[in-house]
């Protein structure tokens, strides 16, 4: 879900020169030969998109997106493909039970037996009473903006949604005075880099509602589902869980990324800071305050009088900061940064009492002592590939990484691995 500034791929392109093969200059003429990477979109029509949700047999994890827990199941999204359902009755031996085919999915939220997920531009409600035979119960069409890819270009919405790219090396000859050969590339864009989409966890499981990771853009509070896009929060009334009804849209700062409900407040992480909204009236959250920081990616979790946010740099996140911030929120109208812990490249995080867990990318999973939030110490680091997000569940830790799904027992304080579902197995 990203900004919706559409530009037709049929008329516009961005050319990035990957190599200059040859140039020749004569007295009255000059030509150059360039090689480009041409990205031609693969479209899925709306009829196909909106009839695609169905149960499929269990399949191996090929990639991981977001993680969600609702006893006894784990739900792991495979970006743009669908959702794996994993029976976690025995955390030492999790069993992949089924796969829900949902093109364009990323985020997950669950209330009772209804799962909510995005399907490119739509919000889909799915009955998971029988995980082996799910059924779509309703669909809110066109509630999320079209995706934005490299350099701000979007697909042609008339043709449908983009599900992939045909990538071709293309060579053209041009006059020296001409930078681009726009007419050579119809219905595509060329670039030196590929595009992508952007992308809390609760302290306890609310009856009927599951637990999300800290990178979540969906959250449930009372009878409302909150969904973030790049610059707004969409509210859906789920008093009739099987048929969510969009009831409000709250404008927010640009590049909002994550949402964490705590008490009757919503903590919104963005690339520029942490925003706090009073959610006493769940149908109309009201802005309270914001703590700004340098441009970076920023998931946030909360416990007691402190919020914990990780900042990281990168192409999408910008900035040069990689750290954990500890924010005093005892006065919600005036949050104060109280402590900083330098890290390598942190992603998601979770907290349970004195146990703070941070995914520090390929530097590992960090277990920290947060007994005193102002003097946090790293106590243990576990190697688990490029770590992405965690959910602590009162002694059981779920970890999602590019290596797959890990589970740890931390009831004794130390992280003890219980199981690992690897990518490709």
Number of C-alpha atoms within 10 A of each C-alpha: 22 23 18 17 12 16 16 17 20 14 14 18 25 19 19 17 15 13 11 12 11 11 14 11 11 7 5 5 10 13 16 18 16 20 18 19 20 23 21 19 19 16 16 15 14 14 9 11 17 16 10 15 19 16 20 16 13 16 14 14 21 15 17 21 22 25 30 24 25 21 14 11 20 23 25 26 26 25 19 19 19 25 29 26 24 20 19 19 13 11 20 15 14 20 17 20 17 21 28 27 20 26 23 21 25 28 27 27 27 27 21 15 16 24 23 25 25 26 27 25 18 20 22 25 23 24 20 19 13 10 18 17 15 21 18 19 15 17 21 18 13 12 16 23 17 23 23 21 16 16 14 15 21 23 24 20 16 9 12 17 24 20 15 13 14 10 13 12 11 14 15 12 15 16 16 14 10 9 12 17 13 13 10 10 20 14 16 25 27 24 18 14 11 12 15 12 13 16 21 31 31 25 20 12 15 14 9 12 21 25 27 30 30 28 28 27 27 25 28 24 20 14 15 21 26 24 27 26 25 21 19 18 22 20 24 23 19 20 13 9 24 21 18 23 18 17 13 15 17 15 12 17 14 15 22 28 24 28 32 26 22 18 13 14 21 26 23 27 30 28 26 22 23 25 21 24 20 18 19 13 10 20 19 15 20 16 16 15 17 20 16 14 16 15 18 22 30 30 32 30 28 25 16 11 13 20 22 24 27 29 31 26 21 13 7 15 19 14 17 14 22 22 20 25 22 23 22 20 19 13 10 16 14 12 21 17 16 14 15 18 15 13 19 17 23 32 27 30 31 30 26 19 12 14 20 22 26 27 30 28 23 18 18 22 28 24 24 19 19 18 13 9 19 16 13 18 16 14 13 15 17 17 13 22 17 21 29 30 31 32 28 26 20 15 14 18 23 22 26 27 24 18 20 23 23 22 24 20 21 18 13 8 15 13 20 15 16 16 17 20 18 16 15 11 10
